[in-house]
Amino acid sequence: MDFSPSPRAAELTEAVRAFVEAEIAPVERHLHDRAGEVRRHGTGADLWHVPDEVRELQRKARKLGLWNLFLPAEHAGPYAERFGTRDGMGLSNLDYAPVAEATGWSALAPFVFNCNAPDSGNAEVLLRYGSPEQRERWLEPLLDGRIRSAFAMTEPAVASSDATNMQLTAVLDGDEVVLDGRKWWTTGIGHPDCAVLIVMGLSNPDAPGTAGTRWCSSRATHPA
Ligand SMILES: Cc1cc2nc3c(=O)[nH]c(=O)nc-3n(C[C@H](O)[C@H](O)[C@H](O)COP(=O)(O)OP(=O)(O)OC[C@H]3O[C@@H](n4cnc5c(N)ncnc54)[C@H](O)[C@@H]3O)c2cc1C
């Protein structure tokens, strides 16, 4: 198989690499140290505060089209163009791989390029399976960097890397889904901007394998 990146992927990877080296690396150590200080001495919202320097980096990256590069070519539709991805198109997995590798050299870069987990994966789920209302309410603000999201899979009592072990039940009640269970290790759930959760739950205990496991989205109820 030929793993050579396309000319577009090579150009984007070079642009991302140059941005990480020229813009992020020089301030990252300082920002990391300051975040450590906040973790030691800060409380509540201090812990989640995004410094102005990081917001400025996001603005610069977006201006260069280095924004939402995770959007998949097949499903991005008009969103890549509407939300600032260079050339107005998503990337194939093969083309995104070297871009993601380049962002992986910096802990801050995925956030600066709005390509950070779990937001990117959650945005992809909303893109592919969300209703028009769900996309407008959660996908668009995620692609705009205005809200954050979380993915709630891991549970305390079961081996949670296996979706067939999910114990939390998701039962349809009229036009609502009632979730009953316990989750932990949910990255970013405490962020004040976290507005949407994707929850893995069991909707049909009698179905074989993963057929009984479903995800559903829900608005975070505890914002801090
Ligand atoms: C920094 C951090 C952030 C995280 N963020 C999130 C998050 O945002 N959302 C979230 O839901 N979780 C999150 N997690 C939790 C993490 O994803 C889980 O720890 C992971 O899914 C593994 O689940 P587990 O701890 O239950 O381990 P287990 O599932 O018990 O796995 C332990 C080991 O057993 C193996 N194993 C499991 N099942 C089987 C099987 N049937 N047969 C053979 N081997 C098996 C696994 O491969 C693994 O090696 C986070 C964890 C960390 C450390």
The ligand as an SDF file (V2000), in Angstrom:
LIG
                    3D

 53 58  0  0  0  0  0  0  0  0999 V2000
   -5.8500   10.3950   31.4290 C   0  0  0  0  0  0  0  0  0  0  0  0
   -7.0510    9.5220   31.2020 C   0  0  0  0  0  0  0  0  0  0  0  0
   -8.1600   10.0720   30.5870 C   0  0  0  0  0  0  0  0  0  0  0  0
   -9.2930    9.2900   30.3490 C   0  0  0  0  0  0  0  0  0  0  0  0
  -10.3920    9.8670   29.7600 N   0  0  0  0  0  0  0  0  0  0  0  0
  -11.5040    9.1500   29.5870 C   0  0  0  0  0  0  0  0  0  0  0  0
  -12.6810    9.7130   29.0280 C   0  0  0  0  0  0  0  0  0  0  0  0
  -12.6950   10.8780   28.6340 O   0  0  0  0  0  0  0  0  0  0  0  0
  -13.7930    8.9720   28.9290 N   0  0  0  0  0  0  0  0  0  0  0  0
  -13.8230    7.6760   29.3310 C   0  0  0  0  0  0  0  0  0  0  0  0
  -14.8600    7.0490   29.2100 O   0  0  0  0  0  0  0  0  0  0  0  0
  -12.7240    7.0900   29.8640 N   0  0  0  0  0  0  0  0  0  0  0  0
  -11.5740    7.7960   29.9920 C   0  0  0  0  0  0  0  0  0  0  0  0
  -10.4610    7.2150   30.5530 N   0  0  0  0  0  0  0  0  0  0  0  0
  -10.5350    5.8530   30.9790 C   0  0  0  0  0  0  0  0  0  0  0  0
   -9.8630    4.9130   29.9770 C   0  0  0  0  0  0  0  0  0  0  0  0
  -10.3440    5.1050   28.6720 O   0  0  0  0  0  0  0  0  0  0  0  0
  -10.1200    3.5120   30.4720 C   0  0  0  0  0  0  0  0  0  0  0  0
   -9.2680    3.3710   31.5690 O   0  0  0  0  0  0  0  0  0  0  0  0
   -9.8720    2.4760   29.4200 C   0  0  0  0  0  0  0  0  0  0  0  0
  -10.9640    2.5020   28.5020 O   0  0  0  0  0  0  0  0  0  0  0  0
   -9.6500    1.1260   29.9980 C   0  0  0  0  0  0  0  0  0  0  0  0
  -10.7410    0.7240   30.7590 O   0  0  0  0  0  0  0  0  0  0  0  0
  -10.5130    0.0620   32.1930 P   0  0  0  0  0  0  0  0  0  0  0  0
   -9.7110    1.0000   33.0490 O   0  0  0  0  0  0  0  0  0  0  0  0
  -11.8320   -0.4030   32.6980 O   0  0  0  0  0  0  0  0  0  0  0  0
   -9.5400   -1.1560   31.9190 O   0  0  0  0  0  0  0  0  0  0  0  0
   -9.9670   -2.5730   31.3830 P   0  0  0  0  0  0  0  0  0  0  0  0
  -11.0130   -2.4850   30.3530 O   0  0  0  0  0  0  0  0  0  0  0  0
  -10.1960   -3.4350   32.5920 O   0  0  0  0  0  0  0  0  0  0  0  0
   -8.6520   -3.0380   30.6730 O   0  0  0  0  0  0  0  0  0  0  0  0
   -7.5080   -3.4570   31.3920 C   0  0  0  0  0  0  0  0  0  0  0  0
   -6.7380   -4.3880   30.5220 C   0  0  0  0  0  0  0  0  0  0  0  0
   -7.5080   -5.5860   30.2630 O   0  0  0  0  0  0  0  0  0  0  0  0
   -7.6390   -5.7750   28.8630 C   0  0  0  0  0  0  0  0  0  0  0  0
   -8.9870   -6.3120   28.5970 N   0  0  0  0  0  0  0  0  0  0  0  0
  -10.1800   -5.7230   28.7910 C   0  0  0  0  0  0  0  0  0  0  0  0
  -11.1910   -6.5140   28.4260 N   0  0  0  0  0  0  0  0  0  0  0  0
  -10.6450   -7.6740   28.0040 C   0  0  0  0  0  0  0  0  0  0  0  0
  -11.1430   -8.9030   27.5070 C   0  0  0  0  0  0  0  0  0  0  0  0
  -12.4740   -9.1080   27.3870 N   0  0  0  0  0  0  0  0  0  0  0  0
  -10.2600   -9.8540   27.1530 N   0  0  0  0  0  0  0  0  0  0  0  0
   -8.9250   -9.6510   27.2590 C   0  0  0  0  0  0  0  0  0  0  0  0
   -8.3790   -8.5090   27.7440 N   0  0  0  0  0  0  0  0  0  0  0  0
   -9.2130   -7.5420   28.1150 C   0  0  0  0  0  0  0  0  0  0  0  0
   -7.4410   -4.4140   28.2260 C   0  0  0  0  0  0  0  0  0  0  0  0
   -6.9420   -4.5100   26.8770 O   0  0  0  0  0  0  0  0  0  0  0  0
   -6.3790   -3.7980   29.1480 C   0  0  0  0  0  0  0  0  0  0  0  0
   -5.0850   -4.2100   28.7920 O   0  0  0  0  0  0  0  0  0  0  0  0
   -9.3130    7.9450   30.7620 C   0  0  0  0  0  0  0  0  0  0  0  0
   -8.1830    7.3940   31.3450 C   0  0  0  0  0  0  0  0  0  0  0  0
   -7.0630    8.1580   31.5810 C   0  0  0  0  0  0  0  0  0  0  0  0
   -5.8610    7.5350   32.2330 C   0  0  0  0  0  0  0  0  0  0  0  0
  1  2  1  0
  2  3  1  0
  2 52  2  0
  3  4  2  0
  4  5  1  0
  4 50  1  0
  5  6  2  0
  6  7  1  0
  6 13  1  0
  7  8  2  0
  7  9  1  0
  9 10  1  0
 10 11  2  0
 10 12  1  0
 12 13  2  0
 13 14  1  0
 14 15  1  0
 14 50  1  0
 15 16  1  0
 16 17  1  0
 16 18  1  0
 18 19  1  0
 18 20  1  0
 20 21  1  0
 20 22  1  0
 22 23  1  0
 23 24  1  0
 24 25  2  0
 24 26  1  0
 24 27  1  0
 27 28  1  0
 28 29  2  0
 28 30  1  0
 28 31  1  0
 31 32  1  0
 32 33  1  0
 33 34  1  0
 33 48  1  0
 34 35  1  0
 35 36  1  0
 35 46  1  0
 36 37  1  0
 36 45  1  0
 37 38  2  0
 38 39  1  0
 39 40  1  0
 39 45  2  0
 40 41  1  0
 40 42  2  0
 42 43  1  0
 43 44  2  0
 44 45  1  0
 46 47  1  0
 46 48  1  0
 48 49  1  0
 50 51  2  0
 51 52  1  0
 52 53  1  0
M  END
$$$$
